[in-house]
Amino acid sequence: MSAETIKKASAVYFTLLKDKVIDENSEHFQAYFDPDVRQTVLLLADESGTYIIESPKRIQLVVQPTGSVFATNFTHMKDRHKQVETKKHFHLMSVVIMSFLASIDRNQAAKIRTKREGISFYTLERQVNDVIMNWDSILKTKPDFGEDEKIDMKDVVTTWKYMEVDTDDYGAKKANRRTRIGLIASAMRLLETEGLIVILDREDIPKAIPKQELFERIEYLYHDYDRYEMFKELMKTEEDLHAENPSN
């Protein structure tokens, strides 16, 4: 391994650490696909517990769920993202994000539509509410629902049910993380910070528009994780299940 190879590989890797994404217009993108440079970058990624996503027009760096020197705990995340106040709110924000991902990860038509139009925060609020009300209904007959998946369903359901529902005056609500719309705004800002969505806030109809980087992350990374697929399945409501099986 030559010094020049190490220099190029280091430039690629540390650019990814800083920017998370390198697209086809970057000199680092071309350098990465030199076989020796790529092998060195992948070695650096593996040793530090990170993962490279390769697509035709960009490469991305993501942190592996476990064993990464860049992995963070709840306390660190709370310090970095002030909108994450408590674990129960973080769990709810995770449900919001997963509902958003499930909406765009259905079929090609859903992908094209959401890429063009996005999903409004109000639509997302209704989707999350449908999911959580479905969980609430299941919990009444299956109190241990969620235990196998290691999800505190009861806490999530209770917290959501007692959050403020009124969606008038979005400008005030989005600043209040204890309202449903405020919580959704906070969850979407997490994705925006990672460069995965664009938030349009026009005429008090806020919406999240997924970027190509998010679709690539879903295709090249999330689909490889059983827990992602399990969570996506949990995002389905009774209406979704009937739509999939018209004979019911």
C-alpha positions in Angstrom: 0.0 0.0 0.0 1.7 3.2 -1.2 1.8 6.5 0.7 -0.2 8.1 -2.2 -3.0 5.5 -1.8 -3.2 6.1 1.9 -3.3 9.9 1.3 -6.1 9.6 -1.2 -8.1 7.1 0.9 -7.7 9.3 4.0 -9.0 12.3 2.1 -12.0 10.4 0.9 -12.8 9.0 4.3 -12.4 12.2 6.3 -14.4 14.1 3.7 -17.2 11.5 4.3 -16.9 12.0 8.0 -17.4 15.7 7.6 -20.0 15.8 4.9 -21.6 12.3 5.1 -22.0 12.2 1.3 -19.7 12.6 -1.7 -21.4 13.0 -5.1 -20.2 12.3 -8.6 -19.0 15.9 -9.1 -16.4 15.6 -6.4 -12.8 14.6 -7.1 -13.0 12.3 -4.1 -15.8 10.3 -5.8 -13.5 9.5 -8.7 -10.6 8.7 -6.4 -12.7 6.4 -4.3 -13.2 3.9 -7.2 -9.5 3.3 -7.7 -9.4 -0.3 -6.4 -6.5 0.3 -3.9 -8.1 3.5 -2.6 -11.5 1.8 -2.2 -10.0 -1.1 -0.4 -8.3 1.2 2.0 -11.4 3.4 2.6 -13.4 0.3 3.3 -10.8 -0.9 5.8 -10.9 2.5 7.6 -14.7 2.3 7.7 -14.7 -1.3 9.0 -12.1 -0.5 11.7 -14.1 2.5 13.0 -17.5 0.8 12.9 -18.8 2.7 9.9 -20.3 1.6 6.6 -20.0 2.8 3.1 -23.1 2.9 0.9 -22.2 3.0 -2.8 -24.6 4.1 -5.5 -24.1 5.2 -9.1 -23.9 8.9 -8.3 -22.8 9.2 -4.7 -21.2 7.4 -1.8 -22.5 7.8 1.8 -21.0 7.1 5.2 -23.2 5.7 8.0 -22.5 4.5 11.5 -23.1 0.8 12.2 -25.7 0.2 14.9 -23.2 -1.5 17.2 -19.5 -1.5 17.8 -18.8 1.9 16.2 -16.4 4.4 17.7 -18.9 7.0 16.5 -21.9 5.4 18.1 -23.7 7.7 20.5 -25.9 7.1 23.6 -29.1 8.9 24.5 -27.3 11.4 26.7 -24.9 12.4 23.8 -27.8 12.6 21.4 -29.7 14.8 23.8 -26.8 17.2 24.1 -26.4 17.3 20.3 -30.1 17.7 19.5 -31.8 19.9 22.0 -35.2 18.8 20.7 -34.6 15.3 22.2 -35.8 15.9 25.8 -36.6 12.6 27.3 -36.4 8.9 26.3 -40.1 8.7 25.9 -40.1 11.6 23.5 -37.1 10.1 21.6 -39.1 6.8 21.3 -42.1 8.8 19.9 -39.8 10.7 17.5 -38.5 7.3 16.3 -42.1 6.2 15.6 -42.7 9.4 13.6 -39.5 8.9 11.5 -40.4 5.3 10.9 -43.9 6.2 9.8 -42.4 8.7 7.4 -40.0 6.1 6.0 -42.8 3.5 5.7 -44.8 6.0 3.7 -42.1 6.5 1.1 -40.9 2.9 1.1 -44.0 1.2 -0.3 -43.7 1.1 -4.0 -42.4 3.0 -7.0 -45.5 5.2 -7.2 -45.1 6.2 -3.6 -41.5 7.0 -4.1 -42.2 9.2 -7.2 -45.1 11.0 -5.5 -43.3 11.8 -2.2 -40.1 12.8 -4.1 -42.2 15.3 -6.0 -44.8 16.4 -3.4 -43.4 15.5 -0.1 -45.5 14.6 3.0 -47.1 17.3 5.0 -46.6 17.3 8.8 -50.4 17.2 9.2 -50.6 14.1 7.0 -47.8 12.5 9.0 -49.6 13.4 12.2 -52.7 11.5 11.0 -50.6 8.5 9.9 -48.8 8.3 13.3 -52.1 8.7 15.1 -53.7 5.8 13.1 -50.7 3.6 13.9 -50.7 4.4 17.6 -54.5 4.1 17.9 -54.1 0.7 16.3 -51.5 -0.2 18.9 -53.7 1.0 21.6 -56.5 -1.3 20.4 -54.2 -4.3 20.3 -52.8 -3.6 23.8 -56.4 -3.9 25.2 -56.4 -7.6 24.3 -52.7 -8.2 24.3 -51.1 -6.3 27.1 -47.6 -7.7 26.3 -47.8 -6.4 22.7 -44.4 -5.0 21.8 -42.4 -6.9 24.3 -40.9 -9.3 21.8 -39.9 -6.4 19.6 -38.4 -4.6 22.7 -40.6 -1.6 22.1 -42.4 0.1 25.1 -45.7 0.3 23.3 -47.7 1.4 26.4 -45.4 4.4 27.1 -45.5 5.4 23.5 -49.3 5.2 23.3 -49.9 7.0 26.6 -47.5 9.8 25.8 -49.0 10.4 22.3 -52.6 10.2 23.5 -52.1 13.0 26.0 -50.1 15.3 23.8 -51.9 18.5 22.5 -53.8 17.7 19.3 -54.9 21.2 18.0 -53.0 22.0 14.8 -54.1 25.7 14.5 -51.3 28.3 14.4 -48.5 26.0 13.2 -45.9 28.7 13.9 -46.5 28.5 17.6 -47.0 24.7 17.7 -43.8 23.8 15.9 -41.8 25.6 18.6 -43.5 23.6 21.3 -42.1 20.1 21.4 -44.8 18.9 23.7 -47.5 19.1 21.0 -47.9 16.5 18.3 -47.0 18.9 15.5 -44.1 20.2 17.5 -42.8 16.6 18.1 -43.1 15.9 14.3 -41.3 19.0 13.5 -38.5 18.0 15.8 -38.3 14.5 14.4 -38.1 15.8 10.8 -35.3 18.2 11.8 -33.3 15.2 12.8 -33.5 13.9 9.2 -32.9 17.4 7.9 -29.7 17.7 9.9 -28.5 14.5 8.4 -29.1 15.9 4.9 -31.8 13.3 4.1 -34.8 15.5 3.6 -35.7 19.1 2.8 -38.3 20.8 4.9 -40.6 23.3 3.1 -42.4 25.7 5.5 -44.7 27.7 3.3 -48.1 29.2 4.1 -48.2 27.3 7.4 -48.4 24.0 5.5 -45.0 22.4 6.4 -43.9 19.4 4.5 -40.9 17.0 4.3 -39.5 16.1 0.9 -37.1 13.1 0.9 -33.8 13.6 -0.9 -32.3 11.0 -3.2 -29.8 10.2 -0.4 -32.6 8.9 1.8 -34.0 6.6 -0.9 -30.5 5.2 -1.5 -30.0 4.7 2.2 -33.3 2.8 2.3 -32.4 0.7 -0.7 -28.7 -0.1 0.0 -28.8 -0.2 3.9 -32.1 -0.3 5.7 -33.5 -3.2 3.6 -30.6 -5.3 5.0 -31.8 -4.9 8.6 -34.5 -7.2 9.9 -35.5 -4.7 12.5 -36.2 -2.1 9.9 -38.6 -4.5 8.1 -40.2 -5.4 11.4 -40.7 -1.8 12.3 -42.1 -1.1 8.9 -44.6 -3.9 9.4 -45.7 -2.4 12.7 -46.5 0.9 10.9 -49.4 -0.7 9.1 -52.9 0.0 10.3 -56.1 -2.1 9.9 -56.9 -0.1 6.8 -53.5 -0.9 5.3 -53.9 -4.6 6.0 -57.4 -4.7 4.4 -56.0 -2.8 1.4 -53.4 -5.5 0.9 -56.0 -8.3 1.2 -59.2 -7.2 -0.4 -60.8 -10.6 0.3 -61.1 -9.7 4.0 
